Amino acid sequence: MPSAEITFTEFGPAGEPASAARVVAKVGVCSAGPKNTVYAFDVPSPVAKALGEGPLTEATAQAVRVSRQRTLAVPIEASIPGVLGPLTQSGPGPALLLAGAPTDTAAVRVRITKSGPQGVGRFRVSISGTAAGAQVVPRFGTELVIPSRKAAEVTGTRDLSRLAYATPAVVRGDKDLGASGLYGAGGLLDGKGIEAKIHGAEMTCVLEAPKDGAALLAQLANAFGSCVFSLDVGARLVWTSKAIGKAATIELLGGSALGALGLVVGVKQGEAGDLDGATLDLQEGTGEAQSIKFDDPPADPAAVVAVLGKANNVAASLVAPASKVRLASKTIGEASSLAILGGSAIELLGLPKATAKGREADHKIPGVGVTILFPAAAFVKDTEYAFVCNAPGFAIEAVIEAIDKLVHVKADFRLLHVVGELADAAETRALAEALDTKIAELEALKRPIVAILGAPLGEADEALAEAFEGFVSRRVCVCARGAWLRGGTLQGSLLRSQSWAAAYKAAAVRFSSDLGNHDDGPLKEVDALPVDEGLATVKLRAARFTVMDTSGGNVYFARGLTMADERSRYRDLNVARVMIEAYLAAQPVLDNEINNDPPLNEDGALETNTAGAIDRAVTNALSGALMPDHASAVRARVVRTDNIFETNLLRARMTVVPRGQIYGVSAELGPGLLTDNEEEGG
């Protein structure tokens, strides 16, 4: 599809920058989210859920919070795993072990705050800093108990004492067995018999002159061994089956002793409980699924625990004071697992249908992906451990693929922020060159943008300046050095590339404002600056890097620069951004002239009124986009001398006069008298 061609050029006086639409697209590594998926965030709260942990997560959440602007984020492949630095220990006690690959960069400290072994000792962790005057000191989190190695366990929510349990069959007599004449030889009970069925089995008993009530109970218990006999407070006989539940029955068939004992022919049956015949299905570890059935009705919570404890490699217990059941694997540590699969008893026991995992004596540090392993030993108060986490790395190709995806989905943005730094200055230059080439391709597609990237924080200033010597691009802004910036989802300050602050400030303020504009206020999110450009031996601003300095105790950007030649009008990032907005404003107006048939003069040049109309249309578009906030003046003028009849080409020249940019301030101050004839600034 043919469209108007606009060429970036340089003319007119230097002026103040203008920022394109304040939407920044960030690309970088994170622990969650499909790669090369474009996310849009208007508030910081959903960022961590979508992106997990990592530099992209933190930079995105920080930018949305500070700029209050929509921020795009594209996760890219982490082709280089995160690296743990060596562990150092200051003080006595056992050594810690570390596991996992870092997801972000941080200086980690672990301080023992209470002496003791697992489950007794306490500790705090720091992954960030907090400002203490001009310094940054470790910011330690909440005090935690040193964890113990644990088995997988599941605890129910039901009070088992409130369940209905199975009851025995009970027969009660109505005669006072303490009356005289019942006992001894010739007594009413001597030689008398009882015929009964106990749980369906026929049994008989002939009493042999019991001398008293105790002897009577003993003879009955001997004859009917599956039952228990006693006398109530009224000395009446209580005949109880040992078995419980509906299967327990006592049927009195007859016999000469029934009348004297106050018994009558009939059947008594036990009552069923809630758990009778119920099942619980579970799986411990990698073993086969087990089904625990309450074939023998439990009489109380202790009996329930006894049945559940028959499961292979599973311990059952009651949790006081509410008599809730707890099931635990007998395997301890991360190899331990216990799954509650189902069964008819699951609701009665209040057990969740879920899988529990055991754990080692470890603590996963939020935000960095690393786990601390505490050995079984006594830790000593005030001992401190320290190590460094280095975030995963990425390839230049992954950044280019992310840009292609942004273009493919027609994402609307003006700035690209590459979150994360490459290994050294040489690789950083290679990334800058690749971005310059890619953005040139985007300009051919009418998608001009500017890229912001950071140089490695550990690289020497001299090496950076040398590596970028000879590299020229109005499309790329390279930020050097680091700054202690407040976190995105993490608390405290972390040492980050100054590119993070450049990107969020570019989104937060007027797009025509220089990153170093003091009128916008200091960089409040910066708690400390390791290297002040004003005090640095190597002046990286002179090498076209964007860096921070201090003024009046506050931190500012020294200036927002692209890597354009120092003599270029595009050297100021804000000028480059204003020109992009001018480009985008003029493009649709000039596109309207494609295949148009304007009237011409006799010499083939564009007719004057038509040329003026085009001038006004383009100028109005530029003025609407830039005036008065982002430019001092705009003008568009069609070339009136071209023979369009022969060339079929309409040419125009557009000029944007940026707002004035003040690099320094000079004023005279002295004592004297105020006189009427003094002129201001005279």
C-alpha positions as CSV (number, residue, x, y, z in Angstrom):
1,M,0.0,0.0,0.0
2,P,1.7,3.3,-1.0
3,S,2.0,6.0,1.6
4,A,3.8,9.3,2.2
5,E,7.5,9.2,2.9
6,I,8.8,11.4,5.8
7,T,12.5,11.6,6.3
8,F,14.1,12.6,9.6
9,T,16.5,15.5,9.0
10,E,18.1,18.4,11.0
11,F,17.5,22.1,10.6
12,G,16.5,25.1,12.7
13,P,17.7,26.1,16.2
14,A,18.1,23.5,18.9
15,G,15.1,23.2,21.2
16,E,13.5,21.4,24.0
17,P,12.4,17.8,23.7
18,A,8.9,16.4,23.3
19,S,7.9,13.0,24.4
20,A,5.7,10.7,22.2
21,A,2.6,9.1,23.7
22,R,3.6,8.2,27.2
23,V,3.2,4.4,26.8
24,V,6.3,2.3,27.4
25,A,6.7,-1.3,26.3
26,K,9.0,-3.3,28.5
27,V,10.7,-6.5,27.5
28,G,12.7,-8.7,29.9
29,V,12.7,-12.0,31.8
30,C,10.3,-13.1,34.5
31,S,9.3,-16.4,36.1
32,A,5.7,-16.6,34.8
33,G,3.7,-15.8,31.8
34,P,4.0,-17.2,28.2
35,K,7.0,-15.9,26.3
36,N,6.3,-13.2,23.7
37,T,2.9,-12.5,25.1
38,V,1.9,-8.8,25.3
39,Y,0.5,-7.8,28.7
40,A,-1.1,-4.4,29.4
41,F,-1.2,-3.1,33.0
42,D,-3.0,0.1,34.2
43,V,-2.5,-0.7,37.9
44,P,0.3,-2.6,39.7
45,S,-1.7,-5.1,41.6
46,P,-2.1,-7.8,38.8
47,V,1.5,-7.6,37.7
48,A,3.0,-10.2,40.1
49,K,0.2,-12.7,39.5
50,A,0.7,-12.5,35.7
51,L,4.5,-12.3,35.5
52,G,5.7,-14.0,38.7
53,E,9.1,-12.9,39.9
54,G,12.0,-11.2,38.0
55,P,13.3,-7.9,36.6
56,L,10.4,-7.5,34.2
57,T,7.9,-7.9,37.0
58,E,9.6,-5.3,39.2
59,A,10.2,-2.8,36.5
60,T,6.6,-3.0,35.2
61,A,5.0,-2.8,38.7
62,Q,7.3,0.1,39.6
63,A,6.5,2.0,36.3
64,V,2.8,1.6,36.6
65,R,2.9,2.8,40.2
66,V,5.1,5.8,39.6
67,S,3.9,7.0,36.2
68,R,0.2,6.1,36.6
69,Q,0.3,5.3,32.9
70,R,-0.5,2.1,31.0
71,T,2.6,0.0,30.7
72,L,3.1,-2.9,28.3
73,A,5.2,-5.9,29.2
74,V,6.5,-8.8,27.1
75,P,8.3,-11.7,28.8
76,I,11.2,-13.1,26.8
77,E,13.2,-16.3,27.0
78,A,15.8,-16.5,29.7
79,S,18.5,-18.2,27.7
80,I,21.1,-17.8,30.6
81,P,20.1,-19.1,34.0
82,G,20.3,-17.0,37.1
83,V,23.5,-17.4,39.0
84,L,24.2,-17.6,42.8
85,G,27.3,-15.9,44.1
86,P,29.4,-17.5,46.9
87,L,27.9,-17.7,50.4
88,T,29.8,-15.9,53.1
89,Q,29.3,-16.4,56.9
90,S,30.1,-13.9,59.6
91,G,30.0,-15.5,63.0
92,P,29.8,-19.1,64.5
93,G,27.3,-21.8,63.7
94,P,26.4,-24.2,60.9
95,A,26.7,-23.3,57.3
96,L,23.5,-22.6,55.3
97,L,22.7,-24.4,52.0
98,L,21.1,-22.7,49.1
99,A,18.9,-24.2,46.4
100,G,17.2,-22.9,43.2
101,A,18.2,-20.5,40.4
102,P,17.8,-16.8,41.0
103,T,14.9,-15.1,39.3
104,D,16.1,-11.6,40.0
105,T,19.2,-9.6,41.1
106,A,19.6,-8.9,44.8
107,A,22.2,-8.8,47.6
108,V,20.8,-11.2,50.2
109,R,21.6,-11.3,53.9
110,V,20.3,-13.7,56.5
111,R,20.7,-12.8,60.1
112,I,20.1,-15.1,63.1
113,T,18.1,-13.2,65.7
114,K,17.6,-15.9,68.3
115,S,19.9,-18.9,69.0
116,G,18.6,-22.4,68.8
117,P,17.9,-25.4,66.5
118,Q,15.1,-25.9,64.0
119,G,11.8,-24.8,65.4
120,V,13.4,-22.7,68.1
121,G,15.9,-20.3,66.6
122,R,14.8,-17.3,64.6
123,F,16.1,-15.3,61.6
124,R,15.4,-12.3,59.3
125,V,16.1,-12.0,55.6
126,S,17.1,-8.8,53.7
127,I,17.0,-8.6,49.9
128,S,16.8,-4.9,49.7
129,G,18.0,-1.7,51.4
130,T,16.6,1.3,53.2
131,A,17.9,4.8,53.1
132,A,19.9,5.9,56.2
133,G,21.0,9.5,55.3
134,A,23.2,9.3,52.2
135,Q,23.8,5.6,52.8
136,V,21.7,2.5,52.1
137,V,21.6,-0.2,54.8
138,P,20.0,-3.7,54.6
139,R,16.3,-3.8,55.1
140,F,15.5,-6.9,57.1
141,G,12.0,-8.4,57.0
142,T,9.8,-10.0,59.6
143,E,11.4,-12.3,62.2
144,L,10.7,-15.9,61.3
145,V,11.1,-19.2,63.2
146,I,13.9,-21.4,61.7
147,P,11.7,-24.1,60.1
148,S,11.7,-27.7,61.0
149,R,11.7,-30.7,58.6
150,K,8.1,-31.8,58.3
151,A,6.0,-34.6,56.9
152,A,3.0,-34.2,54.7
153,E,-0.1,-33.8,56.8
154,V,-3.8,-33.1,56.5
155,T,-6.0,-32.0,59.3
156,G,-9.8,-32.2,59.4
157,T,-12.2,-29.5,60.3
158,R,-14.9,-31.5,62.1
159,D,-15.0,-32.1,65.9
160,L,-15.2,-35.9,66.0
161,S,-16.7,-35.8,69.5
162,R,-19.9,-34.4,67.9
163,L,-20.4,-37.3,65.6
164,A,-23.1,-39.9,66.4
165,Y,-21.4,-43.2,67.2
166,A,-22.7,-46.8,67.2
167,T,-24.3,-48.1,70.4
168,P,-24.6,-51.6,71.8
169,A,-27.8,-53.7,72.3
170,V,-29.1,-53.2,75.9
171,V,-31.6,-55.2,77.8
172,R,-32.8,-53.9,81.2
173,G,-34.6,-55.8,84.0
174,D,-37.2,-54.2,86.2
175,K,-36.8,-56.3,89.4
176,D,-34.7,-55.3,92.4
177,L,-32.0,-58.0,92.6
178,G,-31.0,-56.9,96.0
179,A,-34.2,-58.4,97.5
180,S,-34.0,-61.4,99.9
181,G,-34.8,-64.9,98.9
182,L,-33.0,-64.7,95.5
183,Y,-29.6,-66.1,96.4
184,G,-28.0,-69.2,97.8
185,A,-29.1,-72.8,97.7
186,G,-32.8,-73.1,97.4
187,G,-33.1,-69.4,96.4
188,L,-35.4,-68.2,93.7
189,L,-32.6,-68.2,91.2
190,D,-31.0,-71.5,92.1
191,G,-31.3,-73.9,89.1
192,K,-33.2,-71.4,86.9
193,G,-32.3,-71.0,83.2
194,I,-32.1,-68.4,80.5
195,E,-32.3,-69.1,76.7
196,A,-31.1,-66.3,74.4
197,K,-29.6,-65.5,71.0
198,I,-26.6,-63.2,71.0
199,H,-26.0,-61.7,67.5
200,G,-28.0,-64.6,66.2
201,A,-26.1,-67.4,68.1
202,E,-28.2,-69.4,70.5
203,M,-26.9,-69.7,74.1
204,T,-28.2,-71.0,77.4
205,C,-27.4,-70.5,81.0
206,V,-28.4,-72.4,84.2
207,L,-27.8,-70.4,87.4
208,E,-26.1,-72.4,90.2
209,A,-27.2,-70.9,93.5
210,P,-25.4,-67.6,93.2
211,K,-24.7,-66.3,96.7
212,D,-25.2,-62.6,95.8
213,G,-25.5,-60.1,93.0
214,A,-21.8,-60.2,92.2
215,A,-21.9,-63.9,91.8
216,L,-25.0,-63.6,89.7
217,L,-23.3,-61.2,87.3
218,A,-20.2,-63.4,87.1
219,Q,-22.3,-66.5,86.1
220,L,-24.1,-64.5,83.5
221,A,-20.9,-63.1,82.0
222,N,-19.4,-66.6,82.0
223,A,-22.3,-68.0,80.1
224,F,-22.7,-65.0,77.7
225,G,-19.1,-64.0,77.0
226,S,-20.0,-61.5,74.3
227,C,-21.9,-59.4,76.7
228,V,-21.4,-57.3,79.8
229,F,-23.6,-57.4,82.9
230,S,-24.1,-54.8,85.7
231,L,-26.6,-53.5,88.2
232,D,-27.9,-50.0,88.0
233,V,-28.5,-47.7,91.0
234,G,-31.8,-49.5,91.7
235,A,-30.0,-52.9,91.7
236,R,-31.8,-53.8,88.4
237,L,-30.0,-55.9,85.8
238,V,-28.4,-54.2,82.8
239,W,-27.4,-56.6,80.0
240,T,-25.2,-55.0,77.3
241,S,-23.6,-56.5,74.2
242,K,-19.9,-55.9,73.8
243,A,-20.5,-55.4,70.0
244,I,-22.0,-52.1,68.8
245,G,-24.0,-51.1,65.8
246,K,-27.0,-52.6,64.1
247,A,-25.3,-56.0,64.0
248,A,-25.4,-56.2,67.8
249,T,-28.6,-58.0,69.0
250,I,-29.8,-59.6,72.2
251,E,-32.9,-61.8,71.8
252,L,-34.4,-63.4,74.9
253,L,-36.1,-66.6,74.0
254,G,-37.4,-67.7,77.4
255,G,-36.3,-69.6,80.5
256,S,-37.4,-69.9,84.1
257,A,-35.1,-67.2,85.4
258,L,-36.6,-64.4,83.3
259,G,-39.4,-63.5,85.8
260,A,-37.1,-63.4,88.8
261,L,-34.6,-61.2,86.9
262,G,-37.3,-58.8,85.6
263,L,-36.7,-59.8,82.0
264,V,-39.2,-60.5,79.2
265,V,-39.0,-62.3,75.9
266,G,-38.0,-59.9,73.0
267,V,-35.2,-58.5,70.9
268,K,-33.0,-55.5,71.5
269,Q,-30.7,-54.1,68.7
270,G,-27.8,-51.6,68.8
271,E,-27.9,-48.4,66.8
272,A,-25.7,-47.5,63.9
273,G,-23.2,-44.5,64.0
274,D,-22.4,-41.9,61.3
275,L,-19.2,-43.6,60.3
276,D,-20.4,-47.2,60.2
277,G,-19.4,-48.7,56.8
278,A,-18.0,-45.4,55.5
279,T,-14.7,-45.4,53.6
280,L,-11.8,-43.0,53.2
281,D,-9.6,-43.2,50.1
282,L,-6.1,-41.9,50.3
283,Q,-2.6,-42.3,48.8
284,E,0.7,-41.9,50.7
285,G,3.8,-41.1,48.7
286,T,4.1,-42.9,45.4
287,G,2.4,-46.0,46.7
288,E,-0.9,-47.4,45.6
289,A,-4.2,-45.8,46.6
290,Q,-5.6,-47.2,49.9
291,S,-9.3,-47.5,51.0
292,I,-9.9,-47.4,54.7
293,K,-13.3,-48.8,55.7
294,F,-15.0,-48.6,59.0
295,D,-16.2,-52.2,59.0
296,D,-16.2,-52.3,62.8
297,P,-18.2,-49.4,63.9
298,P,-16.1,-46.9,66.0
299,A,-17.4,-46.0,69.4
300,D,-15.6,-42.7,69.9
301,P,-12.9,-40.4,68.4
302,A,-10.1,-42.6,69.7
303,A,-11.6,-45.6,67.8
304,V,-11.8,-43.5,64.6
305,V,-8.1,-42.7,65.0
306,A,-7.3,-46.4,65.5
307,V,-9.0,-47.4,62.3
308,L,-7.3,-44.6,60.2
309,G,-4.0,-45.5,61.7
310,K,-4.1,-48.9,60.0
311,A,-3.4,-47.1,56.6
312,N,0.1,-48.0,55.3
313,N,2.8,-45.5,56.3
314,V,0.2,-43.1,57.7
315,A,0.0,-41.9,61.3
316,A,-3.4,-40.7,62.7
317,S,-4.0,-38.5,65.8
318,L,-6.4,-36.1,67.4
319,V,-5.7,-32.4,67.5
320,A,-6.8,-30.9,70.8
321,P,-8.9,-29.4,72.0
322,A,-11.6,-29.9,69.3
323,S,-10.9,-33.6,68.6
324,K,-10.1,-33.0,64.9
325,V,-8.3,-35.8,63.1
326,R,-4.9,-35.3,61.7
327,L,-3.3,-37.7,59.1
328,A,0.4,-37.5,58.5
329,S,2.8,-39.4,56.3
330,K,5.5,-41.3,58.2
331,T,8.0,-40.1,55.6
332,I,9.6,-36.8,56.5
333,G,10.8,-34.1,54.2
334,E,10.2,-33.1,50.6
335,A,9.7,-36.8,49.6
336,S,6.7,-36.9,51.8
337,S,3.2,-36.6,50.3
338,L,-0.3,-37.5,51.3
339,A,-3.4,-37.2,49.1
340,I,-7.0,-37.4,50.3
341,L,-8.7,-38.9,47.3
342,G,-12.4,-39.2,48.5
343,G,-14.7,-41.7,50.0
344,S,-18.0,-41.5,51.9
345,A,-16.2,-40.5,55.2
346,I,-14.4,-37.4,53.9
347,E,-17.1,-34.9,54.8
348,L,-17.8,-36.5,58.2
349,L,-14.2,-36.3,59.1
350,G,-13.9,-32.7,57.7
351,L,-11.0,-33.7,55.4
352,P,-10.3,-31.7,52.2
353,K,-9.9,-33.5,48.9
354,A,-6.4,-32.4,48.4
355,T,-2.7,-33.3,48.3
356,A,-0.3,-32.2,51.0
357,K,3.5,-32.1,50.6
358,G,6.2,-32.5,53.2
359,R,8.9,-29.9,53.5
360,E,12.5,-29.7,54.3
361,A,13.8,-27.2,56.9
362,D,13.8,-24.5,54.3
363,H,12.6,-21.0,53.5
364,K,11.9,-19.7,50.0
365,I,13.0,-16.1,49.7
366,P,10.1,-14.1,48.1
367,G,11.1,-12.3,44.9
368,V,14.4,-13.9,44.1
369,G,13.5,-17.6,43.6
370,V,16.2,-19.0,46.0
371,T,15.5,-21.3,48.9
372,I,17.5,-21.4,52.2
373,L,18.1,-24.9,53.6
374,F,18.7,-25.0,57.4
375,P,20.7,-28.0,58.6
376,A,19.8,-29.9,61.8
377,A,22.1,-27.9,64.1
378,A,22.0,-25.1,66.6
379,F,22.2,-21.6,65.1
380,V,23.9,-18.7,66.9
381,K,22.4,-15.3,67.5
382,D,23.9,-12.4,65.4
383,T,25.6,-14.7,62.9
384,E,25.0,-13.3,59.4
385,Y,25.1,-15.0,56.0
386,A,25.4,-13.2,52.7
387,F,25.2,-14.0,49.0
388,V,24.4,-12.3,45.7
389,C,21.7,-13.4,43.3
390,N,22.2,-12.5,39.6
391,A,19.1,-12.4,37.4
392,P,18.8,-14.7,34.3
393,G,20.1,-13.4,31.1
394,F,18.7,-13.2,27.6
395,A,19.8,-13.1,24.0
396,I,19.6,-10.1,21.7
397,E,17.4,-12.1,19.3
398,A,14.8,-12.5,22.0
399,V,14.5,-8.7,22.3
400,I,14.0,-8.4,18.6
401,E,11.4,-11.2,18.6
402,A,9.5,-9.3,21.3
403,I,9.5,-6.1,19.2
404,D,8.1,-8.1,16.3
405,K,5.3,-9.4,18.5
406,L,4.4,-5.9,19.7
407,V,4.2,-4.8,16.1
408,H,2.2,-7.9,15.1
409,V,-0.5,-7.2,17.7
410,K,-0.5,-3.5,16.8
411,A,0.5,-2.4,20.3
412,D,0.4,1.3,20.7
413,F,3.6,2.6,22.3
414,R,6.4,5.1,21.7
415,L,9.2,3.9,24.0
416,L,10.8,0.5,24.3
417,H,12.5,-0.3,27.6
418,V,14.9,-3.3,27.6
419,V,14.8,-4.5,31.3
420,G,18.0,-6.2,32.3
421,E,21.6,-5.8,31.3
422,L,23.8,-7.9,29.1
423,A,27.2,-9.3,30.2
424,D,29.5,-6.5,29.3
425,A,29.9,-3.3,27.3
426,A,30.6,-5.0,24.0
427,E,27.4,-7.0,24.2
428,T,25.5,-3.9,25.2
429,R,26.7,-2.1,22.1
430,A,25.7,-5.1,20.0
431,L,22.2,-4.8,21.5
432,A,22.1,-1.1,20.8
433,E,23.2,-1.7,17.2
434,A,20.5,-4.3,16.7
435,L,17.9,-2.0,18.2
436,D,18.9,0.8,15.9
437,T,18.6,-1.5,12.9
438,K,15.2,-2.8,14.0
439,I,13.8,0.6,14.7
440,A,14.9,1.8,11.3
441,E,12.8,-1.1,9.9
442,L,9.9,0.1,12.0
443,E,10.2,3.6,10.7
444,A,9.7,2.2,7.2
445,L,6.5,0.7,8.6
446,K,5.5,4.0,10.0
447,R,6.1,2.8,13.6
448,P,8.9,5.1,14.9
449,I,9.9,4.5,18.5
450,V,12.9,5.1,20.8
451,A,14.6,2.4,22.8
452,I,16.0,2.8,26.3
453,L,18.5,0.3,27.7
454,G,20.9,0.0,30.6
455,A,24.6,-0.8,30.6
456,P,26.0,-3.5,33.0
457,L,26.2,-2.1,36.5
458,G,29.6,-3.7,37.1
459,E,31.2,-2.4,34.0
460,A,33.9,0.3,34.4
461,D,33.0,3.8,33.1
462,E,36.1,3.8,30.9
463,A,35.1,0.5,29.3
464,L,31.6,1.8,28.5
465,A,32.9,5.0,26.9
466,E,35.4,3.0,24.8
467,A,32.9,0.4,23.7
468,F,30.4,2.9,22.4
469,E,32.9,5.1,20.7
470,G,31.8,5.5,17.1
471,F,28.2,4.3,17.7
472,V,25.7,6.9,16.6
473,S,21.9,6.5,16.8
474,R,19.0,8.9,17.4
475,R,16.9,5.8,18.1
476,V,18.6,4.5,21.2
477,C,19.1,5.9,24.7
478,V,21.7,4.1,26.8
479,C,21.7,4.6,30.6
480,A,24.9,4.0,32.5
481,R,25.4,3.1,36.2
482,G,22.9,2.1,38.8
483,A,20.7,3.7,41.5
484,W,19.0,2.5,44.6
485,L,15.4,2.5,43.5
486,R,12.3,1.6,45.5
487,G,10.8,-1.7,44.4
488,G,7.8,-2.6,42.3
489,T,6.3,-5.5,44.2
490,L,9.2,-5.8,46.6
491,Q,9.7,-3.6,49.7
492,G,12.7,-1.4,50.2
493,S,15.3,-0.2,47.7
494,L,17.2,-2.3,45.2
495,L,20.2,-1.5,43.1
496,R,18.8,-1.2,39.5
497,S,19.9,0.2,36.2
498,Q,19.2,3.9,35.9
499,S,17.3,3.0,32.7
500,W,14.4,1.9,35.0
501,A,14.0,5.5,36.3
502,A,14.5,6.9,32.8
503,A,11.7,4.8,31.4
504,Y,9.2,5.5,34.2
505,K,9.9,9.2,34.2
506,A,9.5,9.4,30.4
507,A,6.1,7.9,31.0
508,A,5.2,10.1,34.0
509,V,5.8,13.6,32.7
510,R,5.1,15.8,29.7
511,F,6.7,14.0,26.7
512,S,8.5,17.2,25.7
513,S,10.2,17.5,29.0
514,D,13.9,16.6,29.3
515,L,14.5,13.7,31.7
516,G,16.7,16.1,33.6
517,N,14.2,18.9,33.9
518,H,14.5,20.2,37.5
519,D,11.0,21.8,37.2
520,D,9.5,18.3,37.1
521,G,11.0,17.7,40.6
522,P,13.7,15.4,41.8
523,L,13.6,11.6,41.3
524,K,11.8,10.7,44.5
525,E,12.0,7.0,43.9
526,V,15.8,7.1,44.1
527,D,17.0,6.6,47.7
528,A,20.8,6.8,46.9
529,L,23.1,7.2,44.0
530,P,26.3,5.1,44.1
531,V,28.1,7.3,41.5
532,D,27.3,11.0,41.0
533,E,28.0,12.2,37.4
534,G,29.1,15.5,38.8
535,L,31.8,13.9,40.9
536,A,32.8,11.0,38.6
537,T,36.2,10.9,37.1
538,V,34.9,9.7,33.8
539,K,32.1,12.0,32.5
540,L,29.8,9.6,30.8
541,R,27.4,12.3,29.8
542,A,30.1,13.6,27.5
543,A,30.1,10.1,25.9
544,R,26.3,10.5,25.3
545,F,25.2,8.2,28.1
546,T,22.1,9.2,30.2
547,V,23.2,9.4,33.8
548,M,22.2,10.9,37.2
549,D,23.7,13.6,39.3
550,T,22.8,15.5,42.4
551,S,21.8,19.1,43.0
552,G,20.9,20.6,46.3
553,G,20.9,17.2,47.9
554,N,18.4,15.8,45.4
555,V,18.9,13.4,42.5
556,Y,18.1,14.3,38.9
557,F,19.1,13.0,35.5
558,A,22.0,15.1,34.3
559,R,20.2,15.1,30.9
560,G,18.2,12.8,28.8
561,L,20.3,11.8,25.8
562,T,20.1,9.5,22.8
563,M,23.3,8.2,21.2
564,A,23.0,10.7,18.4
565,D,26.1,12.7,17.5
566,E,26.7,15.5,20.0
567,R,26.1,18.1,17.2
568,S,22.8,16.5,16.3
569,R,19.5,18.1,17.2
570,Y,18.3,14.6,18.0
571,R,20.9,14.3,20.8
572,D,18.3,15.2,23.3
573,L,15.9,12.3,23.9
574,N,12.9,14.7,24.3
575,V,13.6,16.3,20.9
576,A,13.7,12.8,19.3
577,R,10.4,12.0,20.9
578,V,8.8,15.3,19.8
579,M,9.8,14.6,16.2
580,I,8.2,11.2,16.4
581,E,4.9,12.8,17.5
582,A,5.2,15.3,14.7
583,Y,5.9,12.4,12.3
584,L,2.8,10.6,13.4
585,A,0.6,13.7,13.3
586,A,1.6,14.6,9.8
587,Q,1.6,11.1,8.3
588,P,-2.2,10.7,7.9
589,V,-2.6,14.2,6.4
590,L,0.1,13.5,3.8
591,D,-1.3,10.1,3.1
592,N,-4.5,11.7,2.0
593,E,-2.6,13.1,-1.0
594,I,-1.6,9.6,-2.3
595,N,-3.2,9.2,-5.7
596,N,-4.9,12.6,-5.4
597,D,-5.3,14.7,-8.6
598,P,-4.7,18.4,-7.6
599,P,-4.8,21.2,-10.1
600,L,-1.5,22.3,-11.6
601,N,-0.1,25.4,-13.1
602,E,1.0,25.6,-16.7
603,D,4.5,24.7,-15.7
604,G,3.4,21.5,-13.9
605,A,3.9,23.0,-10.5
606,L,1.2,22.7,-7.8
607,E,-1.5,25.4,-8.0
608,T,-1.0,28.0,-5.3
609,N,-4.3,27.7,-3.5
610,T,-4.0,23.9,-3.4
611,A,-0.5,24.1,-2.0
612,G,-1.7,26.5,0.6
613,A,-4.5,24.2,1.6
614,I,-2.0,21.3,2.1
615,D,0.3,23.6,4.1
616,R,-2.5,24.5,6.4
617,A,-3.7,21.0,6.9
618,V,-0.3,19.7,7.8
619,T,0.5,22.7,10.0
620,N,-2.8,22.3,11.8
621,A,-2.1,18.6,12.4
622,L,1.3,19.5,13.8
623,S,-0.1,22.3,15.9
624,G,-2.8,20.1,17.3
625,A,-0.4,17.5,18.4
626,L,2.4,19.7,19.7
627,M,1.2,23.2,20.5
628,P,1.5,24.8,23.0
629,D,2.8,22.3,25.4
630,H,5.5,20.6,23.3
631,A,6.7,23.0,20.7
632,S,7.3,26.7,20.3
633,A,6.2,26.8,16.7
634,V,5.4,24.5,13.8
635,R,5.3,25.0,10.0
636,A,4.7,22.9,7.0
637,R,5.2,24.1,3.4
638,V,4.8,22.2,0.2
639,V,7.6,22.6,-2.4
640,R,6.0,24.8,-5.0
641,T,8.7,24.6,-7.7
642,D,8.5,20.9,-8.5
643,N,7.0,19.8,-11.8
644,I,4.5,17.3,-10.4
645,F,3.2,16.6,-13.9
646,E,6.6,15.0,-14.7
647,T,7.7,13.7,-11.2
648,N,4.3,12.6,-9.8
649,L,5.8,13.4,-6.4
650,L,4.6,15.9,-3.8
651,R,7.4,17.1,-1.6
652,A,7.0,19.1,1.6
653,R,9.2,20.5,4.3
654,M,8.0,20.5,8.0
655,T,9.7,22.4,10.7
656,V,9.1,22.0,14.5
657,V,10.7,24.6,16.8
658,P,11.1,22.8,20.1
659,R,10.6,24.6,23.4
660,G,13.7,26.2,24.7
661,Q,16.0,24.0,26.7
662,I,18.2,25.5,29.4
663,Y,21.4,23.6,30.1
664,G,22.7,26.2,32.6
665,V,21.7,29.3,34.5
666,S,23.8,32.4,35.1
667,A,22.9,35.4,37.1
668,E,24.7,38.4,38.7
669,L,24.2,39.1,42.4
670,G,25.6,42.1,44.4
671,P,24.8,44.8,46.9
672,G,23.6,48.2,45.8
673,L,20.6,50.6,45.5
674,L,17.5,49.9,43.5
675,T,17.1,52.8,41.0
676,D,14.2,53.6,38.7
677,N,16.4,53.5,35.6
678,E,17.7,50.0,36.0
679,E,16.3,47.6,33.5
680,E,15.6,44.0,34.3
681,G,18.6,42.0,33.3
682,G,20.3,45.2,32.1
